Each structure stands twice: as structure tokens, then as C-alpha cells.
Amino acid sequence: MAEWRKSTYSANASECVEIATGVGIRDSKAPAAHVEVDADAWTAFLSAVKVGR
């Protein structure tokens, strides 16, 4: 079973995006569905977000 983690920036723990290493991204309001994201795509996404700060 995947270990899903919520963002520490989430003000409301029931309405946030969750991630699981090797699995993907999901909406905490709809945990049955998720989007698969590989490690390279996730790293690229994080790099792009950090540049935008």
C-alpha cells in the first residue's frame, strides 16, 4: 500500500493534493483516483515551481 503525504502548506487537511512516491498525485477529496507521475516528471515539475517563487 502506498504512503500518501499531504502538503505541509495545506490549510485544510481534507482539501489538498497528496503525493505518493512511485505512485502519483491525487486529490484528498477523491482518494480512489490518482494520476500516475514518474520520477523524472515530478522532478521537472518541482524545479519549475521553485523557479516561479
PDB file with SEQRES, HELIX, SHEET and CRYST1 records, atoms N, CA, C and O in Angstrom:
SEQRES   1 A   53  MET ALA GLU TRP ARG LYS SER THR TYR SER ALA ASN ALA          
SEQRES   2 A   53  SER GLU CYS VAL GLU ILE ALA THR GLY VAL GLY ILE ARG          
SEQRES   3 A   53  ASP SER LYS ALA PRO ALA ALA HIS VAL GLU VAL ASP ALA          
SEQRES   4 A   53  ASP ALA TRP THR ALA PHE LEU SER ALA VAL LYS VAL GLY          
SEQRES   5 A   53  ARG                                                          
HELIX    1 AA1 ALA A   39  VAL A   51  1                                  13    
SHEET    1 AA1 3 VAL A  17  ALA A  20  0                                        
SHEET    2 AA1 3 GLY A  24  ASP A  27 -1                                        
SHEET    3 AA1 3 VAL A  35  GLU A  36 -1                                        
CRYST1    1.000    1.000    1.000  90.00  90.00  90.00 P 1           1          
ATOM      1  N   MET A   1       0.840  -1.183   0.000  1.00  0.00           N  
ATOM      2  CA  MET A   1       0.000   0.000   0.000  1.00  0.00           C  
ATOM      3  C   MET A   1       0.884   1.245   0.000  1.00  0.00           C  
ATOM      4  O   MET A   1       1.888   1.300   0.710  1.00  0.00           O  
ATOM      5  N   ALA A   2       0.512   2.229  -0.787  1.00  0.00           N  
ATOM      6  CA  ALA A   2       1.278   3.464  -0.901  1.00  0.00           C  
ATOM      7  C   ALA A   2       1.099   4.335   0.338  1.00  0.00           C  
ATOM      8  O   ALA A   2       0.046   4.336   0.975  1.00  0.00           O  
ATOM      9  N   GLU A   3       2.144   5.064   0.657  1.00  0.00           N  
ATOM     10  CA  GLU A   3       2.079   6.036   1.743  1.00  0.00           C  
ATOM     11  C   GLU A   3       1.850   7.415   1.139  1.00  0.00           C  
ATOM     12  O   GLU A   3       2.772   8.027   0.600  1.00  0.00           O  
ATOM     13  N   TRP A   4       0.621   7.896   1.233  1.00  0.00           N  
ATOM     14  CA  TRP A   4       0.258   9.198   0.677  1.00  0.00           C  
ATOM     15  C   TRP A   4       0.608  10.285   1.677  1.00  0.00           C  
ATOM     16  O   TRP A   4       0.363  10.140   2.875  1.00  0.00           O  
ATOM     17  N   ARG A   5       1.188  11.385   1.179  1.00  0.00           N  
ATOM     18  CA  ARG A   5       1.571  12.517   2.033  1.00  0.00           C  
ATOM     19  C   ARG A   5       0.863  13.773   1.567  1.00  0.00           C  
ATOM     20  O   ARG A   5       0.735  14.027   0.369  1.00  0.00           O  
ATOM     21  N   LYS A   6       0.408  14.547   2.528  1.00  0.00           N  
ATOM     22  CA  LYS A   6      -0.244  15.825   2.237  1.00  0.00           C  
ATOM     23  C   LYS A   6       0.767  16.954   2.389  1.00  0.00           C  
ATOM     24  O   LYS A   6       1.720  16.856   3.162  1.00  0.00           O  
ATOM     25  N   SER A   7       0.543  18.006   1.650  1.00  0.00           N  
ATOM     26  CA  SER A   7       1.410  19.167   1.721  1.00  0.00           C  
ATOM     27  C   SER A   7       1.349  19.800   3.107  1.00  0.00           C  
ATOM     28  O   SER A   7       0.280  19.901   3.710  1.00  0.00           O  
ATOM     29  N   THR A   8       2.502  20.222   3.600  1.00  0.00           N  
ATOM     30  CA  THR A   8       2.526  20.937   4.873  1.00  0.00           C  
ATOM     31  C   THR A   8       1.969  22.350   4.716  1.00  0.00           C  
ATOM     32  O   THR A   8       1.700  23.024   5.710  1.00  0.00           O  
ATOM     33  N   TYR A   9       1.796  22.797   3.482  1.00  0.00           N  
ATOM     34  CA  TYR A   9       1.233  24.110   3.214  1.00  0.00           C  
ATOM     35  C   TYR A   9      -0.295  24.091   3.161  1.00  0.00           C  
ATOM     36  O   TYR A   9      -0.924  25.141   3.029  1.00  0.00           O  
ATOM     37  N   SER A  10      -0.878  22.929   3.261  1.00  0.00           N  
ATOM     38  CA  SER A  10      -2.330  22.803   3.176  1.00  0.00           C  
ATOM     39  C   SER A  10      -2.985  23.349   4.442  1.00  0.00           C  
ATOM     40  O   SER A  10      -2.734  22.858   5.543  1.00  0.00           O  
ATOM     41  N   ALA A  11      -3.816  24.357   4.279  1.00  0.00           N  
ATOM     42  CA  ALA A  11      -4.504  24.961   5.432  1.00  0.00           C  
ATOM     43  C   ALA A  11      -5.586  24.033   5.971  1.00  0.00           C  
ATOM     44  O   ALA A  11      -5.837  23.996   7.176  1.00  0.00           O  
ATOM     45  N   ASN A  12      -6.222  23.287   5.078  1.00  0.00           N  
ATOM     46  CA  ASN A  12      -7.289  22.379   5.474  1.00  0.00           C  
ATOM     47  C   ASN A  12      -6.883  20.977   5.026  1.00  0.00           C  
ATOM     48  O   ASN A  12      -6.855  20.688   3.830  1.00  0.00           O  
ATOM     49  N   ALA A  13      -6.575  20.127   5.965  1.00  0.00           N  
ATOM     50  CA  ALA A  13      -6.040  18.799   5.646  1.00  0.00           C  
ATOM     51  C   ALA A  13      -6.992  17.925   4.837  1.00  0.00           C  
ATOM     52  O   ALA A  13      -6.568  16.899   4.304  1.00  0.00           O  
ATOM     53  N   SER A  14      -8.261  18.299   4.730  1.00  0.00           N  
ATOM     54  CA  SER A  14      -9.195  17.477   3.965  1.00  0.00           C  
ATOM     55  C   SER A  14      -9.355  17.945   2.516  1.00  0.00           C  
ATOM     56  O   SER A  14     -10.028  17.284   1.726  1.00  0.00           O  
ATOM     57  N   GLU A  15      -8.754  19.060   2.168  1.00  0.00           N  
ATOM     58  CA  GLU A  15      -8.867  19.592   0.805  1.00  0.00           C  
ATOM     59  C   GLU A  15      -7.491  19.963   0.279  1.00  0.00           C  
ATOM     60  O   GLU A  15      -7.119  21.136   0.250  1.00  0.00           O  
ATOM     61  N   CYS A  16      -6.746  18.961  -0.133  1.00  0.00           N  
ATOM     62  CA  CYS A  16      -5.409  19.249  -0.620  1.00  0.00           C  
ATOM     63  C   CYS A  16      -4.966  18.184  -1.622  1.00  0.00           C  
ATOM     64  O   CYS A  16      -5.657  17.195  -1.865  1.00  0.00           O  
ATOM     65  N   VAL A  17      -3.821  18.422  -2.175  1.00  0.00           N  
ATOM     66  CA  VAL A  17      -3.204  17.468  -3.088  1.00  0.00           C  
ATOM     67  C   VAL A  17      -2.311  16.568  -2.261  1.00  0.00           C  
ATOM     68  O   VAL A  17      -1.640  17.029  -1.338  1.00  0.00           O  
ATOM     69  N   GLU A  18      -2.300  15.282  -2.587  1.00  0.00           N  
ATOM     70  CA  GLU A  18      -1.445  14.326  -1.897  1.00  0.00           C  
ATOM     71  C   GLU A  18      -0.523  13.670  -2.916  1.00  0.00           C  
ATOM     72  O   GLU A  18      -0.874  13.533  -4.087  1.00  0.00           O  
ATOM     73  N   ILE A  19       0.646  13.271  -2.466  1.00  0.00           N  
ATOM     74  CA  ILE A  19       1.587  12.565  -3.340  1.00  0.00           C  
ATOM     75  C   ILE A  19       2.021  11.260  -2.686  1.00  0.00           C  
ATOM     76  O   ILE A  19       2.024  11.138  -1.461  1.00  0.00           O  
ATOM     77  N   ALA A  20       2.384  10.296  -3.508  1.00  0.00           N  
ATOM     78  CA  ALA A  20       2.952   9.041  -3.024  1.00  0.00           C  
ATOM     79  C   ALA A  20       4.099   8.672  -3.951  1.00  0.00           C  
ATOM     80  O   ALA A  20       3.920   8.583  -5.166  1.00  0.00           O  
ATOM     81  N   THR A  21       5.254   8.461  -3.389  1.00  0.00           N  
ATOM     82  CA  THR A  21       6.434   8.117  -4.171  1.00  0.00           C  
ATOM     83  C   THR A  21       6.187   6.847  -4.978  1.00  0.00           C  
ATOM     84  O   THR A  21       5.770   5.820  -4.443  1.00  0.00           O  
ATOM     85  N   GLY A  22       6.453   6.941  -6.263  1.00  0.00           N  
ATOM     86  CA  GLY A  22       6.288   5.791  -7.138  1.00  0.00           C  
ATOM     87  C   GLY A  22       4.858   5.526  -7.563  1.00  0.00           C  
ATOM     88  O   GLY A  22       4.593   4.574  -8.296  1.00  0.00           O  
ATOM     89  N   VAL A  23       3.923   6.371  -7.104  1.00  0.00           N  
ATOM     90  CA  VAL A  23       2.524   6.157  -7.446  1.00  0.00           C  
ATOM     91  C   VAL A  23       1.967   7.338  -8.221  1.00  0.00           C  
ATOM     92  O   VAL A  23       1.562   7.184  -9.373  1.00  0.00           O  
ATOM     93  N   GLY A  24       1.940   8.502  -7.614  1.00  0.00           N  
ATOM     94  CA  GLY A  24       1.427   9.660  -8.323  1.00  0.00           C  
ATOM     95  C   GLY A  24       0.851  10.718  -7.426  1.00  0.00           C  
ATOM     96  O   GLY A  24       1.281  10.902  -6.288  1.00  0.00           O  
ATOM     97  N   ILE A  25      -0.140  11.416  -7.963  1.00  0.00           N  
ATOM     98  CA  ILE A  25      -0.780  12.554  -7.314  1.00  0.00           C  
ATOM     99  C   ILE A  25      -2.274  12.293  -7.253  1.00  0.00           C  
ATOM    100  O   ILE A  25      -2.851  11.724  -8.179  1.00  0.00           O  
ATOM    101  N   ARG A  26      -2.905  12.716  -6.147  1.00  0.00           N  
ATOM    102  CA  ARG A  26      -4.354  12.576  -6.043  1.00  0.00           C  
ATOM    103  C   ARG A  26      -4.938  13.742  -5.248  1.00  0.00           C  
ATOM    104  O   ARG A  26      -4.228  14.449  -4.532  1.00  0.00           O  
ATOM    105  N   ASP A  27      -6.231  13.920  -5.392  1.00  0.00           N  
ATOM    106  CA  ASP A  27      -6.990  14.916  -4.638  1.00  0.00           C  
ATOM    107  C   ASP A  27      -7.484  14.228  -3.374  1.00  0.00           C  
ATOM    108  O   ASP A  27      -8.064  13.145  -3.452  1.00  0.00           O  
ATOM    109  N   SER A  28      -7.268  14.829  -2.224  1.00  0.00           N  
ATOM    110  CA  SER A  28      -7.673  14.192  -0.973  1.00  0.00           C  
ATOM    111  C   SER A  28      -9.184  14.012  -0.865  1.00  0.00           C  
ATOM    112  O   SER A  28      -9.652  13.194  -0.073  1.00  0.00           O  
ATOM    113  N   LYS A  29      -9.956  14.769  -1.653  1.00  0.00           N  
ATOM    114  CA  LYS A  29     -11.414  14.615  -1.645  1.00  0.00           C  
ATOM    115  C   LYS A  29     -11.863  13.433  -2.495  1.00  0.00           C  
ATOM    116  O   LYS A  29     -13.002  12.984  -2.373  1.00  0.00           O  
ATOM    117  N   ALA A  30     -10.979  12.922  -3.358  1.00  0.00           N  
ATOM    118  CA  ALA A  30     -11.310  11.787  -4.225  1.00  0.00           C  
ATOM    119  C   ALA A  30     -10.136  10.809  -4.219  1.00  0.00           C  
ATOM    120  O   ALA A  30      -9.495  10.614  -5.252  1.00  0.00           O  
ATOM    121  N   PRO A  31      -9.847  10.192  -3.074  1.00  0.00           N  
ATOM    122  CA  PRO A  31      -8.637   9.375  -2.947  1.00  0.00           C  
ATOM    123  C   PRO A  31      -8.611   8.082  -3.761  1.00  0.00           C  
ATOM    124  O   PRO A  31      -7.549   7.479  -3.918  1.00  0.00           O  
ATOM    125  N   ALA A  32      -9.745   7.651  -4.272  1.00  0.00           N  
ATOM    126  CA  ALA A  32      -9.765   6.400  -5.044  1.00  0.00           C  
ATOM    127  C   ALA A  32      -9.077   6.550  -6.400  1.00  0.00           C  
ATOM    128  O   ALA A  32      -8.612   5.562  -6.968  1.00  0.00           O  
ATOM    129  N   ALA A  33      -9.008   7.760  -6.917  1.00  0.00           N  
ATOM    130  CA  ALA A  33      -8.402   8.009  -8.230  1.00  0.00           C  
ATOM    131  C   ALA A  33      -7.096   8.775  -8.054  1.00  0.00           C  
ATOM    132  O   ALA A  33      -6.972   9.608  -7.157  1.00  0.00           O  
ATOM    133  N   HIS A  34      -6.124   8.488  -8.917  1.00  0.00           N  
ATOM    134  CA  HIS A  34      -4.879   9.236  -8.889  1.00  0.00           C  
ATOM    135  C   HIS A  34      -4.293   9.320 -10.297  1.00  0.00           C  
ATOM    136  O   HIS A  34      -4.664   8.558 -11.190  1.00  0.00           O  
ATOM    137  N   VAL A  35      -3.380  10.254 -10.471  1.00  0.00           N  
ATOM    138  CA  VAL A  35      -2.681  10.437 -11.735  1.00  0.00           C  
ATOM    139  C   VAL A  35      -1.270   9.906 -11.537  1.00  0.00           C  
ATOM    140  O   VAL A  35      -0.561  10.334 -10.626  1.00  0.00           O  
ATOM    141  N   GLU A  36      -0.868   8.978 -12.388  1.00  0.00           N  
ATOM    142  CA  GLU A  36       0.487   8.430 -12.291  1.00  0.00           C  
ATOM    143  C   GLU A  36       1.492   9.446 -12.809  1.00  0.00           C  
ATOM    144  O   GLU A  36       1.299  10.043 -13.867  1.00  0.00           O  
ATOM    145  N   VAL A  37       2.565   9.635 -12.052  1.00  0.00           N  
ATOM    146  CA  VAL A  37       3.622  10.563 -12.422  1.00  0.00           C  
ATOM    147  C   VAL A  37       4.951   9.882 -12.151  1.00  0.00           C  
ATOM    148  O   VAL A  37       5.204   9.430 -11.034  1.00  0.00           O  
ATOM    149  N   ASP A  38       5.810   9.805 -13.175  1.00  0.00           N  
ATOM    150  CA  ASP A  38       7.102   9.167 -12.944  1.00  0.00           C  
ATOM    151  C   ASP A  38       8.066  10.151 -12.277  1.00  0.00           C  
ATOM    152  O   ASP A  38       7.804  11.353 -12.228  1.00  0.00           O  
ATOM    153  N   ALA A  39       9.164   9.634 -11.773  1.00  0.00           N  
ATOM    154  CA  ALA A  39      10.113  10.433 -11.001  1.00  0.00           C  
ATOM    155  C   ALA A  39      10.685  11.599 -11.795  1.00  0.00           C  
ATOM    156  O   ALA A  39      10.845  12.689 -11.245  1.00  0.00           O  
ATOM    157  N   ASP A  40      10.998  11.403 -13.070  1.00  0.00           N  
ATOM    158  CA  ASP A  40      11.556  12.485 -13.884  1.00  0.00           C  
ATOM    159  C   ASP A  40      10.554  13.623 -14.069  1.00  0.00           C  
ATOM    160  O   ASP A  40      10.920  14.795 -13.987  1.00  0.00           O  
ATOM    161  N   ALA A  41       9.302  13.279 -14.315  1.00  0.00           N  
ATOM    162  CA  ALA A  41       8.269  14.307 -14.489  1.00  0.00           C  
ATOM    163  C   ALA A  41       8.048  15.067 -13.186  1.00  0.00           C  
ATOM    164  O   ALA A  41       7.872  16.285 -13.200  1.00  0.00           O  
ATOM    165  N   TRP A  42       8.057  14.357 -12.067  1.00  0.00           N  
ATOM    166  CA  TRP A  42       7.856  15.005 -10.769  1.00  0.00           C  
ATOM    167  C   TRP A  42       9.008  15.960 -10.459  1.00  0.00           C  
ATOM    168  O   TRP A  42       8.784  17.069  -9.974  1.00  0.00           O  
ATOM    169  N   THR A  43      10.234  15.532 -10.739  1.00  0.00           N  
ATOM    170  CA  THR A  43      11.410  16.381 -10.514  1.00  0.00           C  
ATOM    171  C   THR A  43      11.333  17.633 -11.384  1.00  0.00           C  
ATOM    172  O   THR A  43      11.630  18.730 -10.910  1.00  0.00           O  
ATOM    173  N   ALA A  44      10.943  17.486 -12.633  1.00  0.00           N  
ATOM    174  CA  ALA A  44      10.801  18.638 -13.529  1.00  0.00           C  
ATOM    175  C   ALA A  44       9.727  19.594 -13.025  1.00  0.00           C  
ATOM    176  O   ALA A  44       9.908  20.810 -13.067  1.00  0.00           O  
ATOM    177  N   PHE A  45       8.614  19.050 -12.549  1.00  0.00           N  
ATOM    178  CA  PHE A  45       7.539  19.880 -12.015  1.00  0.00           C  
ATOM    179  C   PHE A  45       8.030  20.680 -10.801  1.00  0.00           C  
ATOM    180  O   PHE A  45       7.808  21.888 -10.717  1.00  0.00           O  
ATOM    181  N   LEU A  46       8.693  20.003  -9.872  1.00  0.00           N  
ATOM    182  CA  LEU A  46       9.186  20.708  -8.680  1.00  0.00           C  
ATOM    183  C   LEU A  46      10.195  21.787  -9.043  1.00  0.00           C  
ATOM    184  O   LEU A  46      10.182  22.862  -8.444  1.00  0.00           O  
ATOM    185  N   SER A  47      11.067  21.527 -10.010  1.00  0.00           N  
ATOM    186  CA  SER A  47      12.030  22.522 -10.446  1.00  0.00           C  
ATOM    187  C   SER A  47      11.325  23.746 -11.032  1.00  0.00           C  
ATOM    188  O   SER A  47      11.720  24.881 -10.764  1.00  0.00           O  
ATOM    189  N   ALA A  48      10.293  23.515 -11.823  1.00  0.00           N  
ATOM    190  CA  ALA A  48       9.549  24.626 -12.431  1.00  0.00           C  
ATOM    191  C   ALA A  48       8.822  25.445 -11.371  1.00  0.00           C  
ATOM    192  O   ALA A  48       8.764  26.670 -11.472  1.00  0.00           O  
ATOM    193  N   VAL A  49       8.278  24.795 -10.372  1.00  0.00           N  
ATOM    194  CA  VAL A  49       7.566  25.511  -9.314  1.00  0.00           C  
ATOM    195  C   VAL A  49       8.528  26.345  -8.487  1.00  0.00           C  
ATOM    196  O   VAL A  49       8.212  27.480  -8.131  1.00  0.00           O  
ATOM    197  N   LYS A  50       9.693  25.804  -8.177  1.00  0.00           N  
ATOM    198  CA  LYS A  50      10.667  26.520  -7.378  1.00  0.00           C  
ATOM    199  C   LYS A  50      11.175  27.760  -8.104  1.00  0.00           C  
ATOM    200  O   LYS A  50      11.439  28.781  -7.469  1.00  0.00           O  
ATOM    201  N   VAL A  51      11.315  27.685  -9.421  1.00  0.00           N  
ATOM    202  CA  VAL A  51      11.765  28.826 -10.218  1.00  0.00           C  
ATOM    203  C   VAL A  51      10.710  29.940 -10.172  1.00  0.00           C  
ATOM    204  O   VAL A  51      11.049  31.123 -10.185  1.00  0.00           O  
ATOM    205  N   GLY A  52       9.445  29.555 -10.121  1.00  0.00           N  
ATOM    206  CA  GLY A  52       8.351  30.516 -10.123  1.00  0.00           C  
ATOM    207  C   GLY A  52       8.134  31.248  -8.816  1.00  0.00           C  
ATOM    208  O   GLY A  52       7.318  32.169  -8.766  1.00  0.00           O  
ATOM    209  N   ARG A  53       8.835  30.875  -7.755  1.00  0.00           N  
ATOM    210  CA  ARG A  53       8.655  31.533  -6.445  1.00  0.00           C  
ATOM    211  C   ARG A  53       9.054  32.962  -6.454  1.00  0.00           C  
ATOM    212  O   ARG A  53       8.958  33.637  -5.429  1.00  0.00           O  
TER     213      ARG A  53                                                      
END                                                                             
